[in-house]
Amino acid sequence: MQSTVLSRADDLGAASAASHGRSAASWGAIVAGAFVAVSASLILLSLGAGFEFAAISPWAGHGISATTFTVTSAIWFIVTQWISACLGGYIAGRLRTRWLGTHTHEVFFRDTAHGLVAWSLATVVIALLAAGSVSSLLRGGAHAASQMASGAASSAASAAGDSSTPYDIDKLFRSSSTATAGTADGRAEAGHILANALMTGSIPDADRTYLAGIVAQRSGVSQEEAQKRVDDAMSSLSEAKIKATQAADGARKAAAETAIYTALAMLIGAFIASVSAALGGRLRDEHP
């Protein structure tokens, strides 16, 4: 008899709530779950940084490689996403308002929706925090770049006073004799010639002969030895350029892989948050 009275009271309460047009969303529980998810994410990310799961040492032979960085950081991000989503979704489902006289299927849908909304809110908050960190980093980089530009301008002005001119201007005043090279010791002009050769991909025969003549005249070696030095310098610069290109391409691929891992982890995190909220809501109804 008592259960019948309670059931009718529940039905009346549900009808009253429906008549007033109240939202089925328990925003207090959603916000609480989102804050729990954000806090858990920050704790786990800080813990991962402490264990160097997302750090590369600047010293050769120390730290972890770029490939290892991508794998370890992706795995740790996945673990962070799943744990935080599970906690946030469970809290959102367990703390939500009890729905009286609602069909079981509708309760399940609302619980999963609560977990999904809590996960979405936590994701937006973390994205805003990350955006703030990136913007701060960009501001610092812009400040450093402006200082570097000012230094470069000062260096360029000093270089102009020392007759250290670019490649094209050096070429205009190039002497037919290497004994009267356009610079004090020929090093600046040699640097311009090598830089132009590296940019174009090859060194013209005239520049090669002229540069070898400067090297031979300044160092006292034979013309053949000077040409060998020029060729060796070009080979070293070409290898360095290839390595830099490969490193840049590797960084691009690592960033693409990290983006894929991030998207997959977030999708699975949304699913885990929904399931956890359904579980928390079910326990909430079983133990009112």
C-alpha positions in Angstrom: 0.0 0.0 0.0 2.8 2.4 0.9 4.7 1.6 -2.3 1.5 2.4 -4.3 1.2 5.7 -2.5 4.8 6.5 -3.2 4.5 5.5 -6.8 1.5 7.8 -7.3 3.3 10.6 -5.5 6.2 10.2 -7.9 3.9 10.2 -10.9 2.2 13.4 -9.6 5.7 15.0 -9.0 6.8 14.1 -12.5 3.5 15.5 -14.0 3.9 18.7 -11.9 7.5 19.1 -13.2 6.5 18.5 -16.7 3.6 21.0 -16.4 6.0 23.6 -15.3 8.3 22.9 -18.2 11.4 22.4 -16.2 14.5 21.2 -18.0 15.6 17.6 -17.6 19.2 18.7 -17.3 20.7 18.8 -13.9 23.2 21.6 -14.5 24.6 21.5 -11.0 25.6 17.9 -11.5 27.0 18.7 -15.0 29.1 21.6 -13.8 30.4 19.5 -10.9 31.3 16.7 -13.2 33.1 19.1 -15.6 35.1 20.6 -12.8 36.1 17.2 -11.6 37.2 16.2 -15.1 39.2 19.4 -15.5 40.9 19.0 -12.1 41.8 15.3 -12.8 43.2 16.3 -16.3 45.4 19.0 -14.8 46.7 16.7 -12.1 47.5 13.9 -14.6 49.1 16.3 -17.1 51.3 17.7 -14.4 52.2 14.2 -13.2 53.1 13.3 -16.8 55.3 16.4 -17.1 57.0 15.5 -13.9 57.8 12.0 -15.1 59.0 13.5 -18.4 56.4 11.7 -20.5 56.1 14.9 -22.5 59.6 16.4 -22.5 62.6 16.2 -24.8 66.1 16.9 -23.5 68.1 19.5 -25.4 71.3 17.6 -24.8 72.5 14.9 -27.2 72.1 11.4 -25.8 69.7 12.4 -23.1 65.9 12.5 -22.7 63.7 10.8 -25.3 63.6 11.0 -29.1 60.9 12.7 -31.1 59.3 9.3 -32.0 59.3 8.2 -28.3 57.9 11.6 -27.4 55.0 11.2 -29.8 54.2 7.7 -28.6 54.6 8.4 -24.8 52.8 11.7 -24.9 49.9 10.2 -26.9 49.6 7.3 -24.5 49.6 9.6 -21.5 47.1 11.9 -23.1 44.8 8.9 -23.7 45.1 7.7 -20.1 44.5 11.3 -18.9 41.4 11.7 -21.1 39.9 8.4 -20.2 40.4 8.7 -16.4 39.2 12.3 -16.2 36.2 11.5 -18.5 35.3 8.5 -16.3 35.4 10.6 -13.1 33.6 13.6 -14.5 30.9 11.5 -16.1 30.3 9.4 -13.0 30.0 12.5 -10.8 27.6 14.1 -13.3 25.4 11.0 -13.3 25.5 10.3 -9.5 24.7 13.9 -8.5 21.9 14.6 -10.9 18.4 15.2 -9.8 16.3 12.1 -9.6 13.6 11.9 -12.3 10.3 10.6 -10.9 7.9 8.6 -13.1 10.3 8.6 -16.1 10.6 5.6 -18.4 13.8 3.5 -18.0 14.9 4.2 -21.6 14.5 8.0 -21.1 16.5 7.8 -17.9 19.3 6.0 -19.6 19.4 8.6 -22.4 19.4 11.5 -20.0 22.2 10.0 -18.0 24.4 9.5 -21.0 23.5 13.0 -22.2 24.6 14.4 -18.8 27.9 12.6 -19.1 28.5 13.9 -22.6 27.6 17.5 -21.7 29.9 17.4 -18.7 32.7 16.0 -20.9 32.1 18.7 -23.5 32.2 21.5 -20.9 35.4 20.2 -19.4 36.9 19.9 -22.9 36.0 23.6 -23.6 37.6 24.7 -20.3 40.8 22.8 -21.0 40.9 24.2 -24.6 40.6 27.7 -23.2 43.4 27.1 -20.8 45.6 25.7 -23.5 44.8 28.6 -25.8 45.9 31.0 -23.1 49.2 29.2 -22.7 49.8 29.2 -26.4 49.0 32.9 -26.7 51.4 33.7 -23.9 54.0 31.6 -25.6 53.4 33.4 -28.9 53.6 36.8 -27.2 57.0 35.8 -25.8 58.1 34.5 -29.1 57.1 37.8 -30.8 59.0 39.8 -28.2 62.1 37.6 -28.8 61.7 37.9 -32.6 61.5 41.7 -32.4 64.7 41.8 -30.3 66.4 39.5 -32.8 65.2 41.7 -35.7 66.6 44.8 -34.0 69.9 43.0 -33.4 69.9 41.8 -37.0 69.3 45.4 -38.2 72.2 46.7 -36.1 74.4 43.9 -37.4 73.5 44.7 -40.9 74.3 48.3 -40.4 77.7 47.4 -38.9 78.3 44.9 -41.7 77.6 47.6 -44.3 80.3 49.8 -42.7 82.8 46.9 -42.8 82.2 46.3 -46.6 80.6 42.9 -45.8 78.1 43.1 -48.7 75.6 40.5 -50.0 76.5 38.1 -52.8 75.2 40.1 -55.7 77.0 43.3 -54.6 80.2 41.3 -54.0 79.9 40.0 -57.5 79.7 43.6 -58.9 83.0 44.6 -57.3 84.7 41.2 -57.8 88.3 41.6 -58.9 89.8 39.5 -61.6 92.6 38.7 -59.2 92.0 37.0 -56.0 94.9 38.9 -54.5 92.6 42.0 -54.4 89.5 40.4 -53.0 86.7 42.7 -52.0 86.9 42.0 -48.2 89.7 42.3 -45.7 90.3 38.5 -45.4 87.9 37.1 -48.0 85.8 35.2 -45.3 82.7 37.3 -45.6 82.7 37.1 -49.4 83.3 33.4 -49.2 80.3 33.1 -46.8 78.1 35.0 -49.3 79.2 32.7 -52.1 78.5 29.5 -50.1 75.1 30.9 -48.9 74.1 31.6 -52.5 75.2 28.2 -53.6 73.3 26.5 -50.8 70.2 28.5 -51.7 70.3 27.7 -55.4 71.5 24.1 -54.9 74.8 24.4 -56.8 77.8 26.6 -57.1 78.7 28.1 -60.5 82.0 27.2 -61.9 83.1 30.8 -61.9 82.3 31.1 -58.2 84.0 27.8 -57.4 87.2 28.9 -59.2 87.1 32.3 -57.6 86.5 31.0 -54.1 89.2 28.4 -54.5 91.6 31.1 -55.6 90.7 33.1 -52.4 91.3 30.1 -50.2 94.6 29.3 -51.9 95.8 32.9 -51.7 94.8 33.4 -48.1 95.8 30.0 -46.7 98.9 29.3 -48.9 97.7 25.9 -50.2 97.7 24.7 -53.7 94.8 25.4 -56.1 93.8 21.8 -56.2 93.7 21.6 -52.4 91.7 24.8 -52.2 89.2 23.5 -54.7 88.9 20.3 -52.6 88.2 22.4 -49.5 85.5 24.3 -51.4 83.9 21.0 -52.5 84.1 19.6 -48.9 82.5 22.8 -47.5 79.6 22.6 -50.1 79.1 18.9 -49.2 78.9 19.6 -45.5 76.4 22.4 -46.1 74.3 20.3 -48.3 74.2 17.5 -45.8 73.2 19.9 -43.0 70.4 21.3 -45.2 69.2 17.7 -45.9 69.2 16.9 -42.2 67.3 20.0 -41.4 64.7 19.2 -44.0 64.3 15.7 -42.7 64.0 17.0 -39.1 61.3 19.4 -40.2 59.4 16.7 -42.1 59.7 14.4 -39.1 58.3 17.1 -36.8 55.4 17.6 -39.3 54.6 13.9 -39.3 54.8 13.7 -35.5 52.4 16.6 -35.2 50.0 14.9 -37.6 50.1 11.6 -35.6 49.6 13.4 -32.3 46.6 15.1 -33.8 45.1 11.8 -34.8 45.8 10.2 -31.4 44.2 13.3 -29.7 41.0 13.0 -31.8 40.6 9.3 -31.1 41.3 9.8 -27.4 38.7 12.5 -27.1 36.1 10.4 -29.0 36.6 7.5 -26.7 36.7 9.9 -23.7 33.2 11.1 -24.7 32.0 7.6 -24.8 33.5 6.7 -21.4 32.0 9.8 -19.8 28.5 8.9 -21.1 28.8 5.3 -19.9 30.1 6.4 -16.5 27.2 8.9 -16.1 24.7 6.1 -16.9 26.3 3.9 -14.3 26.3 6.7 -11.7 22.7 7.6 -12.5 21.7 4.0 -12.1 23.4 3.7 -8.7 21.8 7.0 -7.7 18.3 5.6 -8.5 19.0 2.3 -6.7 20.2 4.1 -3.6 18.2 7.3 -3.3 
